[in-house]
């Protein structure tokens, strides 16, 4: 699964974003099949690089770029 993740990542040199070039939902967030279900690529990236996301929280963007999966551009927080 990790290899498939990297196949869908395209670094953007000006912003530092790692743009997801695979499937995306209607809001522009990347989607990845984990063999059982579709997961958000941003969440996969956070967990891959930093560990589990606590229940009730989300991986959110500092860069406000939905397809970005760069863990340095993400933080854990509440959507409300």
N, C-alpha and C positions, 0 to 999 in steps of 0.2 A: 504494500500500500504506500510505503514511503517513496518508493521509486516512482509510482504513478503521480504522487503529489508533486515531486520535483519536475516531472515532465510537463506539468501544467502551469509552472511558475515562470514568468518573464520579468526579470529585473528592469526597472525603469530608472535610468541613470540620473535624471535631473531631480526627481523627488525622493529617490531611495525606496519607493514602493516596489513591492514584489507583486506584480499584477497576475491575477489568476486568469488564465486564458482557456480554461475548460468550461464545462457547463455552469450556468448561473441561473439563479431564480429571478423572478420578475422585478426584484429590487436591485439586481446587479451583484448580489453576493454569490461567490463561487460555491459550487456544490460538488461533493465527492462521495462516491459509493464506497462504503466500507465492507461490502460483502453481505451485509444484513439490511442496511438502511442508508438513506441519503443523509449526509451530514454537511454542515456549513464549513467550507474550506478555512475560513478565518478561525473557527473553533478548533479544527484539526491542527492548524498551524500553532495556535497557542499551546495546546496540550502536547504536541510533539516537542516543542522547544522549552516549555515551562512547567508542564504537569497539569493535572486535572483542574477544571474550572469548577469552583464550588457551586452546589445546587442553588438555583435562583439567580445566578449571576451570568453575565455574558462577556465575550471578548468583544470589546468596542474599539473603534478606530480613533487615534489621535489625528490622523491625516484626512479623515472624512472621505475616504476613497473606498467604496464598497468592495471592489475586487482585490484590494491590497491584502496580502497574507504575510507581510513582513512582521515578525513578532516584536520588533522594536517600535512599530507603529501601533501596537495594540496595548490595551490595558483592560483589566477586569473591573466591571462595574454593573450597575443596575440601569436598565433601559428607561426607567421613569424619572 
